[in-house]
Amino acid sequence: MLRVATEELCWRRREPVAVVIDEAVELAKQMAGEGSRKFVNGVLGNIARVSRQWVEQAGAPSPGR
């Protein structure tokens, strides 16, 4: 689930960041329990932030989120 969400956040960029993270958090809760929610949310939030910084540094057009 983290791998798929990371791919969506870094390369596909079809869905808004909040949607990708929310879907991954919901899957984590179903598969690993309530405690996994914070972990998955934190990891994907950091990945989204770093990915956005890389895009801005590269001068690539910002996806319409």
KATA-V850723 format. One record per backbone hydrogen bond with DSSP energy under -0.5 kcal/mol. CO is the residue of the C=O (numbers start at 1). NH is the residue of the N-H. If there is no record, write none. Layout:
BEGIN
co = [CO;CO]
nh = [NH;NH]
END
This chain:
BEGIN
co = [1;2;3;4;5;6;7;7;8;16;17;18;19;20;21;22;23;24;25;26;27;28;28;29;33;34;35;36;37;38;39;40;41;42;43;44;45;46;47;48;49;50;51;52;53;54;55;55;56;63]
nh = [5;6;7;8;9;10;11;12;13;20;21;22;23;24;25;26;27;28;29;30;31;32;33;33;36;37;39;40;41;42;43;44;45;46;47;48;49;50;51;52;53;54;55;56;57;58;59;60;59;65]
END
